[in-house]
Amino acid sequence: MLANEEELEADSRGKRRRIQRACDLCRRRKIRCDGSEIPGSQCTTCLDSSVDCTYREAPVKRAPKKNYVDSLEEQLDQSMVLINQLRSELAAAHFKGTSPGSAPASRIDTATALTPPTPINNAYDQRAATMGILRARLRAFALPSPPPTGDDLDHMDLARNLEKLSLGRPTARAFFGKGSGATMVTAVLGIKADVERSEARSRGHTPEHSLGNAAASVWDGSSWTSRRMRFWTFKPWQRTVPRGHAFTLPPAAMINDLTELYFTHQNVYVPLLHRPTFERAIADGLHFRDYDFAATVILVCAIASRWSTDPEVFHLGADTTAGGGGLTSGWRWFNQVRDNRTEMSGPASLYDLQYYCLAVQFLECSSEPQICWTLVGFGLRRAQDIGAHRRTAPHEVPSIQSELLKRAFWVLMYMDRLMSAGTGRTCALEESDVDIEMPIECDDEYWEHPTHPFQQPPGPPSKVVFFNRILRLNHLLAFSLKLLYPLNKTRAAFAFDDAFEETLVAELDSALNDWYEGIPAHLRWDPQRRDLVFFNQSVALHCKYHHLQIYIHRRFIPSLRMSGPTGLPSLAVCTSAARACANMVDIQRRRTNNVPIMINMLPAFTAGIALLLNVWSGKRIGVMADPSREMVNVQKCMEVVRLCEDR
């Protein structure tokens, strides 16, 4: 009910009472109105003036005081100046280097953003704006992924529907993103279906589908009957690589032994495979019938050969008596599948993605690690091709197939960051390009529980928790690679100078500290931990943490820095991290009876280099009193690397 439309309103008992406000005359005279306090229909002022007491005029809201308006306008002007400058700087950074012949539409769209910035206080300069964005990105790493939006789910439905247009096997599927032409195609076909149904109604015919399901009916097959199949099917000449050649598999007993070694020493750190499913398939003889699964078995045997003492794992003809024969372990099997995934006739299968993961795990510790960066990037592209990087629904029921696909994708992401940081190259995918959930923290034996599948029971935590913590740490590794080791054009575009980089390192250190504080209790460092699996995972997790500390600070070490000195204690940070890493891997080596732990080889090597750098830097400036104490830690790192060098 509006006050300017009625004089009276009813209360809960049906009685009528006067509105609690001044009448029109009292409001105009700006005097007190007693109309609500005295009986009758008029107030005292209206009675004295012999006029009707009305309540028709709408209340007039007083304007704010002028000084308050001026203050708001001044704040608005300042905000607009900041916004315009930030827009112009971000646009200039984005379009820097664009040729003069760019499309007119691009110049028109960015004309407002490219207006010259207005000089303002240095507190709001370009570096501060950039740092604010980067700080927000770092904080986001510690937060859970947001749920998918309706737009995301709609476009995932489109991707699933497009599986019906597959060129290859019926089970193969290709993924199309929001920006693909398929979005426009499905919109046009949906409109076409609506029009045809409307026309059918006008002619008195009953349409087969309701208008609400018009978009879905596009994919029922009727809209695609006009496809010219000679353009939609593969031809024999397109398959250039023969498949299906017979593998030379290890004996059944050796396969079982190598499977045990793989899941004990490799899959516990990089959980790619589901052990019950893998062993059940081997027991059923699937590797004799399925070529792709046989290739997976071959790669598992090749990787596990590093921990085997059986002479059958060595390459035929290798002389193992002269030392170095262990370098041939697994190659007799890997060579059978090294060119196994060069065929590009259709979308990747789960076995295809597992091939890239396993092949990189074998090659990264071989004499051919340089191919790993290319191979893992190739695997990630093929994973994107089938939409493995996207979640499908907020409450999708997990299955063995979907969880294995998720694991394969995250293993590729994990290895891509390691290979990119090791080679100083860019990562294939950024964290912002991915919204698939992390692997379910449930051990393999509980996936197929009859009443609570994919649920870790109360008690010991899942072994997969370790891998998920590593993935979060790898987000920081990729972020550090992108910002601390950019090209000069990036430094110029975003005004990266020494002061900015020092601030950035402080932010990265803060993010690292937050990550460290979030390590669960069963993975915190405890040299006396009884559970050997959690002990080994704890060592690996802390070694990765210290390795990232060294990675962030090493370019600011004075003896390695080409430009001027900084205020960062980078040499001290690297040395402290290296000592901690050396002590941990040494304790682990002695507790595990010299079993090689491949995941710790790179952190141990990096720690040894950092310690040697500290020794020689101290000698050069004459400040190290007893370098022999530091060399003890170097020897600890060398022992760990020596265990791995023959495998």
C-alpha positions as CSV (number, residue, x, y, z in Angstrom):
1,M,0.0,0.0,0.0
2,L,1.4,3.4,-1.0
3,A,1.1,6.3,1.5
4,N,0.2,8.8,-1.2
5,E,-2.7,6.7,-2.4
6,E,-4.7,6.1,0.7
7,E,-5.4,7.9,4.0
8,L,-6.2,5.0,6.2
9,E,-5.0,1.4,6.5
10,A,-6.6,-1.5,8.3
11,D,-5.0,-3.2,11.3
12,S,-5.1,-6.9,12.1
13,R,-8.5,-6.5,13.9
14,G,-10.3,-4.8,11.0
15,K,-10.2,-1.4,12.6
16,R,-9.2,1.7,10.6
17,R,-6.5,4.0,11.9
18,R,-4.8,7.1,10.6
19,I,-1.5,6.8,8.9
20,Q,1.4,7.8,11.1
21,R,2.7,10.8,9.2
22,A,2.0,14.5,8.7
23,C,-0.9,15.6,6.5
24,D,-0.3,17.5,3.2
25,L,-0.9,21.0,4.7
26,C,1.3,20.4,7.8
27,R,4.0,19.0,5.5
28,R,4.0,22.1,3.3
29,R,4.1,24.4,6.3
30,K,6.8,22.2,7.9
31,I,4.9,22.1,11.3
32,R,4.0,19.2,13.6
33,C,0.8,17.3,12.7
34,D,-1.4,15.9,15.4
35,G,-3.9,14.2,13.1
36,S,-2.9,10.7,14.4
37,E,-3.4,11.7,18.0
38,I,-6.9,13.2,18.1
39,P,-10.2,11.6,17.2
40,G,-11.9,12.7,14.0
41,S,-10.8,13.0,10.5
42,Q,-8.9,16.3,10.7
43,C,-5.8,17.6,12.5
44,T,-5.8,20.9,14.5
45,T,-4.1,22.9,11.7
46,C,-6.6,21.8,9.1
47,L,-9.5,22.6,11.4
48,D,-8.2,26.1,12.1
49,S,-7.6,26.7,8.4
50,S,-11.0,25.2,7.4
51,V,-9.5,22.9,4.8
52,D,-9.7,19.1,4.2
53,C,-7.0,17.1,6.0
54,T,-5.6,15.0,3.2
55,Y,-2.7,12.6,2.8
56,R,-2.4,12.5,-1.0
57,E,1.0,14.1,-1.6
58,A,4.0,11.8,-1.8
59,P,6.8,12.5,0.7
60,V,9.5,14.6,-0.8
61,K,13.0,13.2,0.0
62,R,15.4,16.0,0.9
63,A,18.5,16.3,-1.1
64,P,21.7,15.5,0.6
65,K,23.9,18.3,1.8
66,K,26.1,19.9,-0.8
67,N,29.4,19.1,0.9
68,Y,28.4,15.4,1.0
69,V,27.6,15.4,-2.7
70,D,30.9,17.2,-3.5
71,S,32.7,14.6,-1.5
72,L,31.1,11.7,-3.4
73,E,31.8,13.4,-6.7
74,E,35.4,13.9,-5.8
75,Q,35.7,10.2,-4.8
76,L,34.0,9.2,-8.0
77,D,36.4,11.3,-10.1
78,Q,39.4,9.7,-8.3
79,S,38.0,6.2,-8.9
80,M,37.5,6.9,-12.6
81,V,41.1,8.2,-12.9
82,L,42.4,5.0,-11.3
83,I,40.1,2.8,-13.5
84,N,41.0,4.6,-16.7
85,Q,44.7,4.3,-15.9
86,L,44.5,0.6,-15.1
87,R,42.5,-0.1,-18.2
88,S,44.9,1.8,-20.4
89,E,47.9,0.1,-18.9
90,L,46.4,-3.4,-19.1
91,A,45.2,-2.8,-22.6
92,A,48.6,-1.4,-23.6
93,A,50.4,-4.4,-22.1
94,H,48.0,-6.7,-23.9
95,F,48.2,-5.0,-27.3
96,K,51.8,-4.0,-27.2
97,G,53.5,-5.1,-30.3
98,T,50.3,-5.2,-32.4
99,S,50.9,-4.3,-36.0
100,P,49.6,-1.0,-37.4
101,G,47.4,-3.0,-39.8
102,S,45.2,-4.5,-37.1
103,A,41.6,-4.8,-37.8
104,P,39.6,-1.5,-37.3
105,A,37.2,-3.3,-35.0
106,S,39.9,-4.0,-32.5
107,R,41.0,-0.4,-32.5
108,I,37.5,0.8,-32.0
109,D,36.8,-1.6,-29.1
110,T,39.9,-0.5,-27.3
111,A,39.8,3.2,-28.0
112,T,38.4,4.0,-24.6
113,A,40.9,1.8,-22.8
114,L,43.8,3.3,-24.6
115,T,43.2,6.9,-23.5
116,P,46.3,8.4,-22.0
117,P,46.5,7.8,-18.3
118,T,46.2,10.7,-15.9
119,P,49.1,11.2,-13.6
120,I,48.2,10.1,-10.1
121,N,49.8,9.2,-6.8
122,N,52.6,6.6,-7.1
123,A,50.8,4.4,-4.7
124,Y,48.5,3.4,-7.6
125,D,51.1,2.9,-10.3
126,Q,51.3,0.1,-12.7
127,R,53.4,-2.1,-10.4
128,A,50.9,-1.8,-7.6
129,A,48.0,-2.8,-9.8
130,T,49.9,-5.8,-11.2
131,M,51.0,-6.9,-7.7
132,G,47.3,-6.7,-6.6
133,I,46.3,-9.1,-9.4
134,L,49.2,-11.5,-8.7
135,R,48.5,-11.5,-5.0
136,A,44.9,-12.4,-5.6
137,R,46.0,-15.3,-7.9
138,L,48.3,-16.6,-5.1
139,R,45.6,-16.5,-2.5
140,A,43.2,-18.3,-4.9
141,F,45.5,-21.3,-4.9
142,A,44.6,-22.1,-1.3
143,L,40.9,-22.0,-2.0
144,P,38.7,-24.9,-3.2
145,S,37.5,-24.7,-6.8
146,P,34.2,-22.9,-7.3
147,P,31.2,-25.0,-8.4
148,P,30.5,-25.0,-12.1
149,T,28.0,-22.4,-13.4
150,G,24.9,-23.1,-15.5
151,D,26.8,-21.9,-18.6
152,D,29.6,-24.4,-17.9
153,L,27.2,-27.3,-17.6
154,D,25.2,-26.3,-20.7
155,H,28.4,-26.3,-22.8
156,M,29.5,-29.6,-21.3
157,D,26.1,-31.0,-22.5
158,L,27.0,-29.7,-25.9
159,A,30.3,-31.5,-25.8
160,R,28.6,-34.8,-24.8
161,N,26.1,-34.4,-27.6
162,L,28.9,-33.8,-30.1
163,E,30.2,-37.3,-29.4
164,K,27.5,-38.5,-31.8
165,L,29.4,-36.8,-34.6
166,S,32.6,-38.8,-33.9
167,L,34.6,-39.8,-36.9
168,G,36.2,-42.8,-35.3
169,R,35.2,-45.4,-32.8
170,P,31.8,-45.1,-31.2
171,T,33.4,-44.7,-27.7
172,A,35.8,-42.0,-28.8
173,R,34.7,-38.4,-28.1
174,A,36.0,-35.0,-29.0
175,F,35.7,-32.0,-26.7
176,F,34.6,-28.5,-28.0
177,G,35.0,-25.5,-25.8
178,K,32.7,-22.5,-25.5
179,G,34.5,-20.5,-28.1
180,S,34.3,-23.2,-30.8
181,G,32.1,-23.0,-33.9
182,A,30.1,-25.9,-32.6
183,T,28.3,-23.5,-30.2
184,M,26.9,-21.6,-33.1
185,V,26.1,-24.7,-35.0
186,T,24.0,-26.1,-32.2
187,A,22.2,-22.8,-31.8
188,V,21.3,-22.6,-35.5
189,L,20.1,-26.2,-35.4
190,G,18.1,-25.6,-32.3
191,I,16.4,-22.6,-34.0
192,K,15.8,-24.7,-37.1
193,A,14.1,-27.4,-35.0
194,D,11.9,-24.8,-33.3
195,V,10.8,-23.4,-36.6
196,E,10.0,-26.8,-38.0
197,R,7.9,-27.7,-35.0
198,S,6.0,-24.4,-35.1
199,E,5.3,-25.0,-38.8
200,A,4.1,-28.5,-38.0
201,R,1.7,-27.1,-35.4
202,S,0.3,-24.6,-37.8
203,R,-0.5,-27.4,-40.2
204,G,-2.2,-29.3,-37.5
205,H,0.5,-31.9,-37.1
206,T,1.7,-33.0,-33.7
207,P,5.4,-32.5,-33.3
208,E,7.5,-35.4,-32.1
209,H,9.3,-33.3,-29.5
210,S,8.2,-30.4,-27.3
211,L,9.6,-27.0,-27.9
212,G,11.3,-27.2,-24.6
213,N,13.3,-30.2,-25.8
214,A,14.1,-28.7,-29.2
215,A,17.7,-28.2,-28.5
216,A,18.1,-31.7,-27.3
217,S,16.3,-33.1,-30.3
218,V,18.9,-31.6,-32.6
219,W,21.1,-34.5,-31.6
220,D,18.6,-37.3,-32.2
221,G,20.2,-38.1,-35.6
222,S,17.5,-36.6,-37.8
223,S,19.3,-33.3,-38.3
224,W,22.4,-35.1,-39.6
225,T,21.0,-37.4,-42.2
226,S,22.4,-35.1,-44.9
227,R,26.0,-35.6,-43.9
228,R,28.2,-36.7,-46.8
229,M,29.9,-39.6,-45.2
230,R,32.9,-39.6,-47.5
231,F,34.0,-36.6,-45.5
232,W,33.1,-38.1,-42.2
233,T,34.9,-41.4,-42.3
234,F,38.6,-42.3,-42.2
235,K,40.3,-43.8,-45.2
236,P,43.0,-46.5,-45.3
237,W,45.6,-44.1,-46.4
238,Q,45.1,-41.9,-43.3
239,R,46.3,-44.7,-41.0
240,T,50.1,-44.5,-41.6
241,V,51.3,-46.4,-38.5
242,P,50.5,-50.1,-38.3
243,R,49.0,-51.2,-35.0
244,G,48.5,-54.6,-33.5
245,H,52.0,-56.0,-33.9
246,A,52.7,-58.7,-31.3
247,F,54.5,-57.7,-28.1
248,T,57.1,-59.7,-26.4
249,L,55.7,-59.8,-22.9
250,P,57.5,-60.9,-19.8
251,P,56.5,-64.3,-18.3
252,A,53.4,-64.2,-16.1
253,A,55.4,-64.6,-12.9
254,M,57.6,-61.7,-13.8
255,I,54.6,-59.5,-14.7
256,N,53.2,-60.1,-11.2
257,D,56.6,-59.3,-9.6
258,L,57.1,-56.2,-11.6
259,T,53.5,-55.1,-10.9
260,E,54.2,-55.4,-7.2
261,L,57.3,-53.3,-7.6
262,Y,55.5,-50.6,-9.6
263,F,52.7,-50.1,-7.1
264,T,55.1,-50.1,-4.2
265,H,57.8,-47.7,-5.5
266,Q,56.0,-45.6,-8.2
267,N,52.3,-45.5,-8.1
268,V,52.3,-44.7,-4.4
269,Y,53.8,-41.3,-5.3
270,V,52.1,-40.8,-8.7
271,P,48.8,-42.6,-8.4
272,L,48.0,-43.2,-12.1
273,L,46.5,-46.7,-12.1
274,H,43.9,-48.5,-10.0
275,R,45.6,-51.6,-8.7
276,P,42.5,-53.9,-8.3
277,T,41.4,-53.1,-11.9
278,F,44.8,-53.5,-13.3
279,E,45.5,-56.8,-11.6
280,R,42.1,-58.1,-12.4
281,A,42.6,-57.3,-16.1
282,I,45.9,-59.2,-16.1
283,A,44.4,-62.2,-14.4
284,D,41.7,-62.2,-17.1
285,G,44.3,-62.1,-19.9
286,L,43.2,-58.8,-21.3
287,H,46.8,-58.0,-22.3
288,F,46.6,-60.9,-24.8
289,R,43.4,-59.5,-26.4
290,D,43.6,-55.8,-26.1
291,Y,46.6,-54.1,-27.8
292,D,46.3,-50.8,-25.9
293,F,46.2,-52.5,-22.5
294,A,49.1,-54.7,-23.4
295,A,51.1,-51.5,-24.1
296,T,50.2,-50.2,-20.6
297,V,51.4,-53.5,-19.1
298,I,54.7,-53.2,-21.1
299,L,55.3,-49.7,-19.7
300,V,54.5,-50.7,-16.1
301,C,57.1,-53.5,-16.5
302,A,59.7,-51.1,-18.0
303,I,59.3,-48.6,-15.1
304,A,59.3,-51.3,-12.4
305,S,62.5,-52.8,-13.8
306,R,64.4,-50.0,-12.0
307,W,63.8,-51.8,-8.7
308,S,64.2,-55.4,-9.9
309,T,67.3,-57.6,-9.5
310,D,66.1,-60.1,-12.0
311,P,68.7,-60.2,-14.9
312,E,65.8,-60.6,-17.3
313,V,65.0,-56.9,-17.0
314,F,68.2,-55.9,-18.6
315,H,68.6,-55.4,-22.3
316,L,69.6,-58.4,-24.2
317,G,73.4,-58.4,-24.8
318,A,74.1,-55.9,-22.1
319,D,77.2,-56.5,-20.0
320,T,76.1,-56.1,-16.4
321,T,79.4,-57.2,-14.9
322,A,81.4,-54.1,-15.8
323,G,79.0,-51.7,-14.1
324,G,76.3,-49.5,-15.6
325,G,74.3,-52.5,-16.9
326,G,71.4,-51.3,-14.8
327,L,71.0,-48.4,-17.3
328,T,69.5,-50.9,-19.7
329,S,66.8,-52.0,-17.3
330,G,63.4,-51.9,-18.9
331,W,64.5,-50.8,-22.4
332,R,63.8,-54.2,-23.9
333,W,60.2,-53.6,-23.2
334,F,60.0,-49.8,-23.7
335,N,61.4,-50.0,-27.2
336,Q,58.4,-52.0,-28.2
337,V,56.0,-49.2,-27.5
338,R,58.1,-46.0,-27.8
339,D,56.4,-45.0,-31.1
340,N,53.0,-46.5,-30.1
341,R,51.0,-43.3,-29.9
342,T,51.9,-41.5,-33.1
343,E,48.6,-42.4,-34.8
344,M,46.2,-39.4,-34.7
345,S,43.1,-40.9,-36.3
346,G,40.8,-40.0,-33.5
347,P,40.3,-38.7,-30.0
348,A,42.5,-40.2,-27.3
349,S,41.4,-43.1,-25.1
350,L,42.2,-43.7,-21.5
351,Y,45.0,-46.0,-22.5
352,D,46.4,-43.3,-24.7
353,L,46.7,-40.9,-21.9
354,Q,48.1,-43.5,-19.6
355,Y,50.7,-44.2,-22.3
356,Y,52.0,-40.6,-22.2
357,C,52.1,-40.6,-18.3
358,L,54.0,-43.9,-18.1
359,A,56.3,-43.1,-21.0
360,V,57.4,-39.9,-19.4
361,Q,57.9,-41.5,-16.0
362,F,60.3,-44.0,-17.7
363,L,62.1,-41.5,-19.9
364,E,62.6,-38.8,-17.2
365,C,65.2,-40.9,-15.4
366,S,66.9,-42.1,-18.6
367,S,69.4,-40.7,-21.0
368,E,66.6,-39.1,-23.1
369,P,64.8,-36.8,-20.6
370,Q,64.8,-34.0,-23.2
371,I,61.8,-35.6,-25.0
372,C,59.6,-35.6,-21.9
373,W,58.5,-32.0,-22.1
374,T,57.3,-32.5,-25.7
375,L,55.7,-35.8,-24.9
376,V,53.8,-34.6,-21.8
377,G,52.6,-31.5,-23.7
378,F,51.3,-33.7,-26.5
379,G,49.5,-35.8,-23.9
380,L,47.9,-32.7,-22.4
381,R,46.7,-31.5,-25.8
382,R,45.1,-34.9,-26.4
383,A,43.5,-34.8,-22.9
384,Q,42.0,-31.4,-23.7
385,D,40.7,-32.8,-27.0
386,I,38.4,-35.1,-25.1
387,G,37.6,-32.6,-22.3
388,A,39.5,-34.3,-19.6
389,H,40.3,-30.9,-18.1
390,R,36.7,-30.0,-17.5
391,R,34.3,-31.1,-14.8
392,T,30.9,-32.3,-16.0
393,A,28.5,-31.9,-13.1
394,P,28.6,-30.7,-9.5
395,H,27.3,-34.0,-8.1
396,E,28.3,-36.6,-10.7
397,V,28.6,-40.1,-9.3
398,P,32.2,-41.2,-9.7
399,S,33.1,-44.3,-11.6
400,I,36.3,-46.2,-12.1
401,Q,36.6,-45.0,-15.7
402,S,36.0,-41.3,-14.8
403,E,38.3,-41.4,-11.9
404,L,41.1,-43.1,-13.9
405,L,40.7,-40.4,-16.6
406,K,40.9,-37.7,-13.9
407,R,44.0,-39.3,-12.5
408,A,45.7,-39.5,-15.9
409,F,45.0,-35.8,-16.6
410,W,46.4,-34.6,-13.2
411,V,49.5,-36.8,-13.6
412,L,50.1,-35.1,-17.0
413,M,49.6,-31.7,-15.3
414,Y,52.0,-32.6,-12.5
415,M,54.7,-33.8,-14.9
416,D,54.2,-30.8,-17.3
417,R,55.1,-28.4,-14.5
418,L,58.2,-30.5,-13.5
419,M,59.4,-30.7,-17.1
420,S,58.7,-27.1,-17.8
421,A,60.6,-25.9,-14.7
422,G,63.5,-28.2,-15.4
423,T,63.8,-27.0,-19.0
424,G,62.9,-23.3,-18.3
425,R,60.0,-23.5,-20.8
426,T,56.4,-22.5,-20.6
427,C,53.7,-24.9,-19.2
428,A,51.2,-26.3,-21.6
429,L,48.2,-25.4,-19.4
430,E,47.7,-22.9,-16.7
431,E,45.7,-23.6,-13.6
432,S,43.0,-21.1,-14.7
433,D,42.4,-23.2,-17.8
434,V,41.3,-26.2,-15.7
435,D,38.3,-26.8,-13.5
436,I,38.3,-30.6,-13.1
437,E,38.3,-31.8,-9.5
438,M,41.4,-33.2,-8.0
439,P,41.6,-37.0,-7.5
440,I,39.3,-38.4,-4.9
441,E,41.2,-39.0,-1.7
442,C,40.2,-42.7,-1.4
443,D,42.6,-45.7,-1.5
444,D,42.2,-48.2,-4.3
445,E,40.7,-50.9,-2.2
446,Y,37.7,-48.8,-1.3
447,W,36.6,-47.8,-4.8
448,E,34.3,-50.7,-5.2
449,H,32.9,-51.0,-1.7
450,P,29.4,-52.4,-2.0
451,T,27.7,-49.7,0.1
452,H,30.2,-46.8,0.3
453,P,32.1,-46.7,-2.9
454,F,34.9,-44.1,-3.3
455,Q,34.8,-43.2,0.4
456,Q,37.8,-43.5,2.6
457,P,36.7,-45.2,5.9
458,P,37.5,-43.6,9.3
459,G,41.1,-44.3,10.4
460,P,44.2,-44.1,8.3
461,P,44.1,-41.2,5.8
462,S,44.3,-42.0,2.1
463,K,47.6,-42.3,0.3
464,V,46.3,-40.0,-2.4
465,V,46.4,-37.0,0.0
466,F,50.1,-36.8,-0.7
467,F,49.6,-36.4,-4.5
468,N,46.9,-33.7,-4.0
469,R,49.3,-31.7,-1.8
470,I,52.0,-32.0,-4.5
471,L,49.5,-30.7,-7.1
472,R,48.8,-27.6,-5.0
473,L,52.6,-27.1,-4.6
474,N,53.0,-27.4,-8.3
475,H,50.5,-24.6,-8.9
476,L,53.1,-22.3,-7.1
477,L,55.9,-23.8,-9.1
478,A,54.2,-22.9,-12.4
479,F,53.3,-19.5,-11.1
480,S,57.0,-18.9,-10.1
481,L,58.2,-20.1,-13.5
482,K,55.9,-17.7,-15.2
483,L,56.7,-14.6,-13.1
484,L,60.3,-15.0,-12.0
485,Y,61.8,-16.2,-15.3
486,P,59.9,-14.2,-17.9
487,L,61.1,-12.9,-21.2
488,N,62.3,-9.3,-21.3
489,K,59.3,-8.2,-23.3
490,T,57.1,-9.4,-20.4
491,R,59.2,-7.6,-17.9
492,A,58.9,-4.4,-19.9
493,A,55.2,-4.7,-20.4
494,F,54.4,-5.1,-16.7
495,A,57.2,-2.9,-15.4
496,F,59.0,-5.7,-13.6
497,D,62.0,-4.2,-11.9
498,D,64.2,-5.3,-9.0
499,A,61.9,-3.8,-6.3
500,F,58.8,-5.5,-7.9
501,E,60.5,-8.8,-8.0
502,E,61.6,-8.6,-4.4
503,T,58.0,-7.9,-3.4
504,L,56.9,-10.8,-5.6
505,V,59.3,-13.2,-3.9
506,A,58.0,-12.1,-0.5
507,E,54.4,-13.0,-1.7
508,L,55.6,-16.3,-3.0
509,D,57.3,-17.1,0.3
510,S,54.1,-16.2,2.1
511,A,52.1,-18.5,-0.2
512,L,54.6,-21.3,0.5
513,N,54.3,-20.8,4.2
514,D,50.5,-21.1,3.9
515,W,50.9,-24.3,1.9
516,Y,53.3,-25.7,4.5
517,E,51.0,-24.9,7.4
518,G,48.3,-26.9,5.6
519,I,50.3,-30.2,5.5
520,P,48.2,-32.8,7.2
521,A,49.5,-34.5,10.4
522,H,50.4,-37.8,8.8
523,L,52.6,-36.1,6.2
524,R,54.5,-33.8,8.5
525,W,58.2,-34.5,9.0
526,D,58.8,-37.2,11.6
527,P,62.0,-39.2,11.3
528,Q,60.6,-41.9,13.6
529,R,57.3,-42.3,11.8
530,R,56.4,-46.0,11.8
531,D,54.2,-46.2,8.7
532,L,56.9,-46.5,6.0
533,V,54.5,-45.4,3.2
534,F,53.6,-42.2,4.9
535,F,57.2,-41.7,6.0
536,N,58.4,-41.9,2.4
537,Q,55.6,-39.7,1.2
538,S,56.5,-37.1,3.9
539,V,60.1,-37.1,2.8
540,A,59.1,-36.6,-0.9
541,L,56.6,-33.8,0.1
542,H,59.2,-31.9,2.1
543,C,61.9,-32.4,-0.5
544,K,59.5,-30.8,-3.1
545,Y,58.8,-28.0,-0.8
546,H,62.5,-27.2,-0.2
547,H,63.2,-27.7,-3.9
548,L,60.7,-25.0,-4.7
549,Q,62.2,-22.7,-2.1
550,I,65.6,-23.0,-3.9
551,Y,63.9,-22.5,-7.3
552,I,62.3,-19.2,-6.2
553,H,65.4,-17.8,-4.5
554,R,68.2,-19.0,-6.7
555,R,68.1,-16.2,-9.2
556,F,68.5,-13.7,-6.4
557,I,71.7,-15.2,-5.1
558,P,74.4,-12.5,-5.5
559,S,77.0,-14.7,-7.2
560,L,74.4,-15.8,-9.8
561,R,72.8,-12.4,-10.3
562,M,73.7,-10.4,-13.4
563,S,72.2,-7.2,-12.1
564,G,72.7,-5.3,-8.9
565,P,72.4,-6.8,-5.4
566,T,69.0,-7.2,-3.7
567,G,67.9,-7.1,-0.1
568,L,66.8,-10.7,-0.1
569,P,68.7,-13.3,2.0
570,S,68.4,-15.7,-1.0
571,L,71.7,-17.5,-0.4
572,A,70.8,-18.2,3.2
573,V,67.3,-19.4,2.2
574,C,68.7,-21.8,-0.4
575,T,71.4,-23.1,1.9
576,S,68.9,-23.7,4.7
577,A,66.5,-25.5,2.4
578,A,69.3,-27.6,0.9
579,R,70.6,-28.7,4.3
580,A,67.1,-29.7,5.4
581,C,66.6,-31.7,2.2
582,A,70.0,-33.4,2.6
583,N,69.3,-34.5,6.1
584,M,65.8,-35.9,5.2
585,V,67.0,-37.9,2.2
586,D,69.9,-39.3,4.2
587,I,67.7,-40.5,7.0
588,Q,65.4,-42.0,4.4
589,R,68.3,-43.8,2.6
590,R,69.4,-45.4,5.9
591,R,65.8,-46.4,6.9
592,T,65.0,-48.0,3.5
593,N,68.3,-49.9,3.1
594,N,69.5,-47.9,0.1
595,V,66.4,-48.4,-2.1
596,P,66.5,-45.8,-4.8
597,I,63.7,-43.3,-4.5
598,M,63.4,-41.7,-7.9
599,I,61.1,-38.9,-7.0
600,N,63.7,-37.4,-4.6
601,M,66.6,-37.5,-7.1
602,L,66.1,-34.0,-8.6
603,P,65.6,-32.3,-5.2
604,A,68.7,-34.1,-3.8
605,F,70.7,-33.0,-6.8
606,T,69.5,-29.4,-6.6
607,A,70.2,-29.3,-2.9
608,G,73.8,-30.6,-3.5
609,I,74.4,-27.8,-6.1
610,A,73.0,-25.2,-3.7
611,L,75.3,-26.4,-0.9
612,L,78.4,-26.4,-3.2
613,L,77.5,-22.8,-4.3
614,N,77.5,-21.8,-0.7
615,V,80.9,-23.4,-0.1
616,W,82.5,-21.7,-3.1
617,S,80.9,-18.4,-2.6
618,G,82.1,-18.4,1.0
619,K,85.6,-19.3,-0.1
620,R,85.7,-16.5,-2.7
621,I,84.9,-13.8,-0.2
622,G,86.7,-15.5,2.7
623,V,83.9,-15.8,5.2
624,M,83.5,-19.6,5.5
625,A,85.5,-20.9,8.4
626,D,85.0,-24.7,8.0
627,P,83.7,-25.8,4.6
628,S,84.2,-29.4,5.5
629,R,81.0,-29.3,7.6
630,E,79.0,-28.2,4.5
631,M,80.6,-30.9,2.4
632,V,79.2,-33.5,4.7
633,N,75.7,-32.5,3.6
634,V,76.9,-32.5,-0.1
635,Q,78.0,-36.1,0.4
636,K,74.5,-37.0,1.7
637,C,73.0,-35.7,-1.5
638,M,75.6,-37.5,-3.6
639,E,74.8,-40.8,-2.0
640,V,71.1,-40.5,-2.9
641,V,71.9,-39.5,-6.5
642,R,74.4,-42.4,-6.7
643,L,71.7,-44.9,-5.8
644,C,69.6,-43.7,-8.7
645,E,72.3,-43.3,-11.3
646,D,72.5,-47.0,-12.3
647,R,68.8,-47.2,-12.9
